[in-house]
Amino acid sequence: MLEQYSRMALIFGEEAIELLGKKHVAIFGAGGVGGYVIEALSRSGIGTFTIVDDDRVCLSNLNRQILATRNTVGKLKVDVAEERIKSINPDAIVHKKKVFYLPETASEFDFTQYDYVIDCIDTVTGKLKLIEEAISCNTLVISSMGTGNKVDPTKLKVCDIYETENDPLARVMRRELRKRNVKSLKVVTSTEPAIKPIEDEDSCRNNCICPPETKNICTIRKQVPGSTAFVPSVAGLIIASEVVKDLTGFTAKGRTK
């Protein structure tokens, strides 16, 4: 066992640490939520990562994304994620997919190779396809619902998609998943009512400051949600904890494997 995981081994056991080192997780989206998932799983000893994102770090990401610093602005998020993972665990294997996951790009992925799929993207069509693919391959999957326009991280919870409330994204997902006969999906959601963003002519909605190479610039979006440092980050850490517990069989009552 690597000494850097000794404190975690005191809770999960050495066998669990060894097991996590053999697991391959895929994180779709390396932004506000996904970045913290990557951070926590790197520090938890996951051995192999596939990071999926085609975006670059933007100045407006600095307030909430752990991969965003003044030194990383303009860099591809997958490249920054790889560097971050390797700085924590040099032995980790990192596969980078510089692509925006949508039904049109789904054929580039083989979900049978992943032990866990983590959905941190915000495009409904992409989320639905990702979830369908994971379920069809019997691969564990967890999905992040909306964290934008929220300020209270204590309102975040883990539940089934059909138990969500006060989450506009989850509302759409529930409707579409029913159509696809998806019976259950583990999600992290917030029960806090969404706050309406302040209309500001100087916001990035009208004056995008994304790097020139960025494809999904703010000015072509229907709405740019407000976001904080403390809701997406906590959602990401909650997701990471669920992944670790699911992969090791750990419950609140203790170790089960």
N, C-alpha and C positions, 0 to 999 in steps of 0.2 A: 504493500500500500504506500502511495506517495505521502510523505510526511505532511504536505500542505493540506491534506484532507483529514488529519488526525482529529480535529475538533468535531467535524461532522461524523466521523466514525464512532465517536462516543455516543451518538444518538442513533444512528442508522446501523452501525456495525460494519466491520471490515468487509464482510461479504457483499454488502450493499454497495460499498465504494468500488469494489472490483467489478460488480455488475454494471454500475453506471459507466465505468470506463469502456465497456463493450457496447454501449448503446449508441444508436444513430438517431439524432433528432433533426427534423426539418423545421426551420422557422421561416414562415412566409411573412415578410414585412419586417424591416429593421429600423423602425421609427421609434415613436415615443413609448409604445408598449413593447414591441419586439426587441428593442435595444436592451431593455432591462431583463427580458427573458434570456437573451444571450449572455448578459453579464452574470446573472445568477446561476445559470446552468454551467457556465465556464467555471465558476467557483465551486460548483457541486461535483465536478469530475466527469461530466459527460465526455465520452471519447471522440465522437464524430459528429460534426455539424454540417448541415446543408443550409446555407443562408440565401434566401431568395428576395431580391430587391433590385430594381433598375434605377433607383433614385440616387441623387447626390445630396450631400449635406448642405443645407441652406442656412443662412444667417438666422432666419426665423425659427430654426430648429433648436437654437441654443438654450431656449428657456425650458425645454422639456425632454430632450433626447440625449441620453448618456454618451452616444457616439459623436455628438456634435460639440466641437470646441472651435476656438478661433483657428486652430491649426488644421482642422479637418474640413472646414468649409470648402466646398467645391469638389471634394473627393467622393468617389463612389462609396455608398454605405457598406456594400459587401466587402470592399477592400479595408475599410476602417474596422469593420466587425472582425475580419480575419486577424488583423494586427492586434486588436484588443484581446481576442481569445488566446492568441499565441503568447501575448505578454503575461497572461495568467497561467496558462498551461501549454508550454511549448510542445508537448507530446500530442496535443489534440490534432485531429485531422479535420480540415475545413474545406468543404466544397462550396464554391461560389456560383450562383446562378444570377447573372446580370439581366434579369427579365422581369417584366410586370406580369404576374400570374393572372391569366384570364382564360376562359374556355378555349380561346384561340391558341394559347401557348401550353395548354394542359398536356398535350402529347409529348412534351419534352421531359416529363416527370414519370418515374416509376415508383408509385407509393408503396410497393411491396418491400422496398429496400429500407424503409424508415421504421423505427420502433415507435416513434411518436411524431405526429404532425401538429404544428402549432400555428393557428391562423391569426395573424395580427395585421391583416390587410383591411381596407375599408371600402372596397368595391364589392357591391352585393353579388354581381354575377361571378366574380372571382371567388368570393367566399363560398357560394353555393356549389360551384364546381369542385373546389378544393375539398369541401366536406363530403360531397358525393363520392369522390375518388378515394378518399381515405376510408370511408365506410365500406365501399365495395371491395377494398383490399383487406378488410378487417384490421386496419391500422388504427391505433389509438389516436384520437384527435380532440383538441380543445380549441375553442374559438373565443376571441375577444370581441365583445360587443362595443357599444359606443363609450368613449371616454372623453370626447370633446364636449365643451360647454358644461362641464361639471367641476365642482370645487371641493367636494367632500369625499375624501378617500375612504372614510368609514362606512360609506353607503355601498361599497363594492362587495360583491358576494359571488360565490360559486354555486351554480344551480343548473337545472336543465333549461334549455331554451324555452320550453313551454311554461316555465314558472317565472319568466322575466316580467318586469313592469317598469314604466317610466323610461323606457329605452327605445327611442324611435328606430334605431337600426335593428334591434331585436324584434320589434313589431313586424318589420318587413321580412326579416329572416323567418319568423314563425310562419307567416303566411306562405312564403315560398317553399319552405321545407315540408309543410303539410301537403302541398301539391306534389312534392316528390316522394311522398310516403316515408319521410325520415321520421322515425318514432321518437328519437331521443338524441340530444347533443349536449355535452358538457360545455358550459360557457362561463365566462367571468363578465358580470354585468353590474351596472350601478342602478340602484333604486331611486337615486336623486333625480327630481325633475330637471330637465335640461334648461339652461339659462339662455335666453336669446342674446346673441352677440350684439355689441354696440355697433351701429352703423357709422363707419368712419371712412371718409373719402381718402384719407392718407394710409389706409390699411393695405396689406399686401394683395387684397382682392383687386384693387385698382392699380397698385404700384408694386408688382411682384419683384422680389429681390433674390429669387432663386438663381443659381448659377446658370449661365447661358445654355449649357448642354442639357439642362433639366427638361424632360418631356412633359411632365404633369405640372406645368406652371400654374400659379394661383389664379391668374387672370382668365383662365378657361374653365375654372371650376364654378359650379352653380353657387356654392357657398363655402366660405373659409371659416371653419369653426374656431372658436376660442379654445385655448388649452393651457394647462398649468404644468408645473413641474411635479406636482404631487398626486394627481389622479392616474395618468398613464403609467407612471413609474410603479405605483403600488399595484395596478392591474397586472403589469408585467411580472412583478415579484410573486404575486398570488398564482399566476399561471405557472411559473417555474416551480413553485412548491408543489402544485398538483402533479406536474410532470414527474418530479422526483419521487413523490409518494406513490404514484401509479406504477412507475417502473420498478420500484423496490418492494411494492406490496406493503408499505408502511401505513399504519392507521394511527388515529389519536390514542388508541389503546396500546400501541407498540408495534414491534416488528412482527410481520406475518409470514415472512419468507426467510 
